[in-house]
Amino acid sequence: MRIWLAVAATAVASASWAQIPAPGDPAALVDLRWQARESVSERFVLDGWAGDEVGEIAGPGVLAYLMCGSVGELTIEVDGVEVLRCQPRTDWKPLYVEPKPEERGEMPFRWPLVHQGGPYGCMSLPIPFRENLRLTVTERPEQMWLSGRLLDEPAEVAFSGDAGSPYMQRLAEAQPVLEAPVDRLWGSPDAVEMRADVHCPAGERATLVALEGPGEVVGLRLAMRPGELELLRHPVIEIVTDGVASLRMPLVDMVGVSHPWPHAWQPRAGDHVAGLVHPYYRSGGHTNPAAVAYFRLPIPYAESLRIDIWNRSEQLPVTFEGRLMIAQLAAGEPVGRLCGTSMRVDLPAEGEAVVWDAPGDGRLAGLSIFTTGHGQDWDWRRKSRVTLTDTVGDVSGAGLLPLAMQGTGGSNVIATTAWNHNSLEATGRCGAGRHFWTDPPDVSQGATISYMAEGADGPTSAEVGVVWYQWLGADAYEAPTMPADVVQLPPVSHGQPQRPLAGGWWLEAEELAAAAEASAGQARAETVGALDVFASGGAFLAWNADQPGDKLDLIAPMPESRYARMWYHRLALLAGGTFAIELAPPDGEADGFAYAKSSQAFLDRVLGRATARASIDCYGIWPHRQAYRSDMVPMLNPAPGELARIRFTCVTKSLASRGYLLAVDQIGVDPPPPAPEGWQEMESASGEGDLLMGLMPYGRLDFHGWGGLLAAGKGQARIALAASIGQAGANAIELRGVVEDGEWYATIDGAAEQSLAPAANPKEPALWYLPLPADFEAPGELTLTVRNARAEGSLMLDAWRNAGARE
């Protein structure tokens, strides 16, 4: 089934743009029809740096793209006039953290045409020049790339920062479009919006739209429902231009997001011209359940155009909600044909592999590569290269498709105006893509794109997507058919957490599901599936409570230590609830949990500064799907060396949450590290007297052994220290602890009583020096007496040690 509906013409730019703008004209930033027209201008590139400080290019021409690392201060001169002086990496705002309107800078050098992308400053602002372009830096950059066009005649619109100039007027018309949401349609002033919806059953093809020409699609938006990440490589788009299927490729390859899994902090991937907006949730209730693909490169057709969708999924039907912008095209106007294909390529461990041969003369418009089979070593991403080889020479690195932003390691550079580098993590897969929407390279018959493998632990295979325009005069290119099968990808893995301390452990939480005990519902091992989460190993432990008070017990071994600290990787899902966590003996009950009474109390509890039980929040916000480590406060070990219960008690949920879901990816328990040499932990001490004495139920991370002895009430108590002083000449001990409240004093075997004053920072442990009796002779055992002079009070004692001889 398909429907399409033509609606009112949408003028997204000034009606003064009656003609197709040329490179160098700010209008060309949003009206991309020039991409499909053959030009006679010559592309220039500057890879690296021409000299120690200065690069200069003779005109006429236009600077289209600039990317640089640390250059200190950058100065740009146009025809002898200084137009910019700044420090790109500090003065330009990151694109993927949208600045406030007042922080976007002043035109013409305004966000997002000037921005930071990872460790680099990037500029996509076209700067035409007549006689020369000169760039000066105060620091020689390790990485520098700029590209543009040399023109036969100077650009019609001259560069100017004057608000009343034609250049600034056209830039002012384009700027709102550049700052608008990326999936919003825009195109040319004569464009008409058309809606086209189609339902595509599993394994079948369906026609999205069929048009008669001449015409030109200048904007395409496809909302895919359901937008499940694991299925986004299934739909194949086929574009039949004038009776020839010139483009066949996975939809995600055409839009430059060959790796369709989003970075955890970014709801979209792609560049300014094409990309993908993922399903996401924002606080406030806005939900986007569809995956939205957008594509702004022109698709001209002289006689007819048909766009088909092939759903390669074997089980899941998909519905597409399409919107297209259709512009006028004069009969007989010479335009290029949009072509595209995707190839599966085996990659060598070392050496070169050709991944695409240009079948004819044309213009490279987009390139993406999705690698699989690599390990967790990033060495290959720093060293491997993708290179375009043509008669004009090689283009590589930042000029084409750097896999790791010219050798930097591990930087996620996503959703910029020119690049999409997604999931540069140890996940067993890597994706990078771009569209050449400011300065596309021309290619000739026989040009090649190759992958040069270098470095350890590299990928073994890749899917490469290429989008280009074929010029008229050659036989029409017909794209090869796509395979029906989709490469099965390994589940993501974030690697082993930090190695546990001796006696500790960690494992995938779903392994505990079979032995779990729940008061309501049932714990289960859930695969990531439709939840689109980055669960290690492709699964996680899931449990849905019915109401507050429901409990889930995981049976797990405990270390031999008196205290233990549990940690877990939680998944932030829409149906998440809030849970309290405790450790309980195998056949007993844990004490009831306590609520934090203030935000400061919560902070103290999470940091382990307070002896209160911690409530964990398992409710999160899309698109933060990735699991993050949460460390609990140290807890008194209920079963040292034996099995115990890790108990989750449902407390509440956010009003925006749909349920009480607990989703845990990985879980582990660590014992405390041994106390520093010389310190004796108070946990082994015993006492008697008026005060209540016992082990701290919840420890502190700043305590040796993470726990200690708790004294509470009014009166005094005698504490027998477990070890003896063995150093001759010793006349004092050093005592470590925290006064929570009260007025406390301490003495050793009747020596002078000392006040136990809190530390300068009352949240940190204090050190107290207690003199020994004058007649004390080593070795000998000691008795510590503590006294509280107020009605109420509590004292936590961490450890003590021999202070040596003190005057």
Order of alpha helices (4+ residues) and beta strands (2+ residues): beta-beta-beta-beta-beta-beta-alpha-beta-beta-beta-beta-beta-alpha-beta-beta-beta-beta-beta-alpha-beta-beta-beta-beta-beta-beta-beta-beta-beta-beta-beta-alpha-beta-beta-beta-beta-beta-beta-beta-beta-beta-beta-beta-beta-beta-beta-alpha-beta-beta-beta-beta-beta-beta-beta-beta-beta-beta-beta-beta-beta-beta-beta-beta
